Amino acid sequence: MGGIFSAPSPPPLPPVPEIIDPAIEEEKARLESMDRRRRGRAGTIVTSDRGLLGTNEAAPQKKSLLGE
């Protein structure tokens, strides 16, 4: 009677952990830092000479002048 039921299948193996090379991670951090410095402070400004580049149309309009 041992042939009626089959043995349960084994659970799947856990994924193999990736080996992180510190030299590669250091190189990635160095390149990101160089890109950030190249953009500089001007890369963080999101306005044009006429004001904000994009406005949120869904936001309620606020008073811009005293007495409005």
C-alpha positions as CSV (number, residue, x, y, z in Angstrom):
1,M,0.0,0.0,0.0
2,G,3.0,2.3,-0.1
3,G,2.5,3.0,-3.8
4,I,-0.9,4.7,-3.5
5,F,0.3,8.0,-2.1
6,S,3.4,9.9,-3.4
7,A,5.9,11.6,-1.2
8,P,5.4,15.4,-0.7
9,S,7.5,17.6,-2.9
10,P,10.3,19.5,-1.1
11,P,9.9,23.2,-0.6
12,P,11.6,25.5,-3.1
13,L,15.2,26.6,-2.3
14,P,15.7,30.1,-0.9
15,P,17.3,32.6,-3.4
16,V,21.0,32.8,-3.5
17,P,22.1,36.1,-1.8
18,E,24.0,38.4,-4.1
19,I,27.6,39.2,-3.1
20,I,28.1,42.9,-3.0
21,D,31.6,44.1,-3.9
22,P,32.5,47.1,-1.9
23,A,34.7,48.5,-4.8
24,I,31.7,48.5,-7.2
25,E,29.5,50.2,-4.6
26,E,32.2,52.8,-3.9
27,E,32.5,53.5,-7.7
28,K,28.7,53.9,-8.0
29,A,28.6,56.4,-5.1
30,R,31.6,58.3,-6.6
31,L,29.9,58.6,-10.0
32,E,26.6,59.7,-8.5
33,S,28.5,62.3,-6.5
34,M,30.2,63.6,-9.6
35,D,26.8,63.9,-11.4
36,R,25.3,65.7,-8.5
37,R,28.2,68.2,-8.4
38,R,28.1,68.7,-12.2
39,R,24.4,69.8,-12.1
40,G,25.1,72.2,-9.2
41,R,22.6,74.4,-7.5
42,A,21.0,75.6,-10.8
43,G,19.7,72.1,-11.4
44,T,17.5,72.2,-8.3
45,I,15.6,75.3,-9.3
46,V,12.2,74.5,-11.0
47,T,11.2,78.0,-12.0
48,S,11.6,80.0,-15.2
49,D,12.0,83.7,-15.6
50,R,8.2,84.0,-15.5
51,G,7.7,82.0,-12.3
52,L,6.9,78.4,-11.6
53,L,7.1,76.1,-14.6
54,G,4.0,74.1,-13.7
55,T,1.1,75.1,-11.4
56,N,-1.4,72.8,-9.9
57,E,-4.7,73.7,-11.5
58,A,-6.7,71.6,-8.9
59,A,-5.3,73.7,-6.0
60,P,-7.6,76.5,-4.8
61,Q,-6.5,80.0,-5.8
62,K,-5.1,82.1,-3.0
63,K,-5.3,85.8,-2.7
64,S,-2.2,87.4,-4.2
65,L,-2.8,91.1,-3.3
66,L,-3.8,92.7,-0.1
67,G,-7.5,93.6,-0.1
68,E,-8.6,90.9,-2.6
